[in-house]
Amino acid sequence: MLRHYTLADDDPDHIRERRRPENRIGFALQLRALRYPGRLLSHGEAIPEKVLRFISAQLGITGEVRRPRLRLGKSQGSRQSCGLTGPAIQAA
């Protein structure tokens, strides 16, 4: 978990641009998924509770963590944060 879900040094700068805690967590999850395993998370994909807590702790989000609603249409910011360019990723 440490290897795949630890945020990079500049990740929090991009993540803090989101307003609500669940949006910040969702963006962080998409960002990490783009780096490993190299794809976007699907709508409704199960995220283990320990991963949600681990990401939340890195972002300083305390208390009960609401599960983020993953939206593929919001992936452009994640792609740019990873240095990806080109056409948007299409949902399968």
N, C-alpha and C positions, 0 to 999 in steps of 0.2 A: 504494500500500500504506500509506503514512503516513497518508493521509486516512481510510481505512476501518478500519485495524487498530491505530491508536494508542489506548491506553487512556485514558479520561478520568481526571481527578485523583482521583475517589472510587472508581473501579473496583477498584483493588487492595485496598481495605478489604473489599469484598464477596467478592472472589476468594480472599483469604487464609483465609476461613472454611472452605474445602475443605482436606482433609488431604493428599492425595497430589498430587504435581506434575501427573500426567496429569489429575486431576480439576480442578485449578486452570486448566490450559490449556483443557480442555473447556468449563468454565464461561465463561472469557474469550472463547472462540470463539463460544459461543451468545450471549453478551452483545453482542458486536460485530455478529453477524448480525442480531440483533433491531433494532439501530440502523440497520444497512445490510446487506443490502437490505430489511430489515423483516420477516424471517421467521426461523423456527428452522432450523437445519441438520438435514438428514435423517440417519437412521441409515445409516452406511456411505458418506456423502457424502465425496468425495475432498477433502482439505485439502492444498493445496500445501505442500511441505516448507519453503519460505522463509517462509510465513505462520506455521507452527508455530514456527520458530526466532525470528521477530520477536516473537511473543507471549511466548515463553519468556524472551527477553532482557529484556523489559519487567518480567517477574515475578521476574527474578533466578534463574531455573532454568537451571542449567548442565549440561553433559554430554549424553549421548544422551537425546533426547526420545522418550518412548513416545507413540504415537498414542492420543489419548483415545477412549473409547467414548462416543459421543453418545447420551444417553438422553432421550427426549422427556418422560418422566415427571418429570424433575428440572428442568423449565423454569420453575417458579414463581419460584424465586430470581432467575433472569435477568429475568423479567417485572417483578418488583418493583423490581429495580435500575434498570430503564429507566423506572419510573414508570407501568407499565401495570397496569390493574385490570380486573376483569370475569372472565368464564369462562375457564378454561384453554384454551390453544390445542390443537386436536385434530390428530393426525397425519393426513396425507392418505391 
